[in-house]
Amino acid sequence: MSKSEVWSMLQGAKLLKHKILIGLLYGCGLRCMEARSVRLQDLDFDRKQLKVVQGKGKKDRYVPLSVHLIRGVKKYI
């Protein structure tokens, strides 16, 4: 997807929860099930990363979080 397509999706989302989900899917490259499984304990705001637990292949990995996404998640919490 292009940046303009993602931007229009974000503009169309009314709830903050939906905007954060779009940000996780696009910005962090998460799969749908991975985004649904994110827990508070998996977020590391100091290191600006998210731990994806039991992703594809049942492997854990770390993905970077953008400053904008961190701000949105903190606001949602």
ZAMARGU-4260 file (C-alpha; in steps of 0.2 Angstrom, whole numbers, plus 5000, padded with zeros to 4 digits):
<rodrens>
0) 5000/5000/5000 | 5006/5018/4997 | 5007/5031/5010 | 4992/5040/5004 | 4981/5024/5004
5) 4987/5021/5022 | 4984/5039/5027 | 4966/5039/5020 | 4963/5023/5030 | 4969/5032/5046
10) 4958/5047/5041 | 4943/5036/5039 | 4945/5027/5055 | 4934/5035/5069 | 4940/5026/5084
15) 4957/5027/5091 | 4958/5008/5093 | 4956/5006/5075 | 4969/5019/5071 | 4981/5010/5082
20) 4977/4993/5074 | 4981/5000/5057 | 4997/5007/5064 | 5002/4990/5071 | 4998/4981/5055
25) 5006/4994/5043 | 5019/5002/5054 | 5026/4987/5063 | 5022/4974/5049 | 5011/4963/5061
30) 5000/4950/5054 | 4981/4951/5060 | 4983/4937/5073 | 4999/4945/5080 | 4991/4962/5081
35) 4976/4955/5091 | 4988/4946/5103 | 4997/4962/5108 | 4998/4963/5127 | 5003/4978/5138
40) 5018/4968/5144 | 5024/4966/5127 | 5026/4985/5124 | 5043/4992/5129 | 5041/5011/5127
45) 5059/5015/5133 | 5067/5004/5119 | 5053/5009/5107 | 5049/4991/5103 | 5036/4978/5103
50) 5039/4959/5107 | 5029/4948/5096 | 5026/4932/5105 | 5023/4916/5095 | 5022/4924/5078
55) 5023/4915/5062 | 5033/4899/5065 | 5030/4900/5083 | 5045/4911/5085 | 5046/4927/5096
60) 5053/4943/5088 | 5055/4961/5092 | 5048/4975/5080 | 5051/4994/5082 | 5038/5006/5087
65) 5036/5023/5080 | 5035/5038/5091 | 5017/5042/5084 | 5012/5024/5088 | 5018/5025/5105
70) 5009/5041/5108 | 4993/5034/5102 | 4995/5018/5112 | 4998/5028/5128 | 4983/5039/5124
75) 4972/5023/5122 | 4979/5016/5138
</rodrens>
